[in-house]
Amino acid sequence: MPKTRQPSSAPVKSSAPQGMPSGAGWLPHGYAMAPHTHEAGQLVYAAAGTLATTTERGTWVAPANRVTWTPPGFAHSHRFYGRTDARLLTVPVELCHELIAHPSVFAVGPLLREAVLALTGDRPETRPGAHQRLLAVVIDELSNTPELSLHLPEADDDRLRAVTDLLHADPARPATLSELGRVAGASERTLSRLFHTELGMSFHRWRTILRIHHALAHLTEGMSVTDTAMACGWSNPSSFIDAFNDVVGQTPGSYQADLRNSPAMP
């Protein structure tokens, strides 16, 4: 993702019932949380803005129609793009086994969104156990929601990492895998095999997701669809729109419209 200045602090207010830590707050563009771990699981939802979560397994990106899930014990960091209405919800250890055992991103439907907003907002618990019952709804929704990971895995092999580092430094770089291999000291055939065996996807798919990560940040910052396409390496806006829709599930224009319709920061 593009590098941005990290503010020193930002307020996140807690509105959690006892035993169920959660929080909500507006975070400025570029705000980052250093690597850390949790004894419990954690859901992070950007009700407005875009969130990137990084672990040793790579980076997951979640625009406002997705929520990130980090199980207990995974070291992770967060970075927020655009003014972000950040919602943090802790999942108690005893419920974590009901969700998948690795970090991921899930689609956010209307019911899941409203339940997360209620649990992280100022809504009082008017009846005993109401928050726990609402959290059970969240778990049920996630259990029945397909994984939609905008996941960019990272390499262990030195040759493959040399290639991915080059692309991280310049996602718009038009080099072929053969050309990148000459820099990294590996053949195109070897690198193609490593992309599939280590990262679980083709070179083209990995580079597309990398570019989509950067595109989400640019769009969140207000860059036009055409300028974003050019900045991220697409030869024309049409091919960018097709790729974005395939990976994110909506067009870049629709994504920006959703951002414009988000509540304004107080």
Summary of the structure (lengths in Angstrom):
residues: 266
radius of gyration: 19.1
end to end distance: 27.1
largest distance: 65.5
contacts: 839
relative contact order: 0.13
helix: 40%
strand: 21%
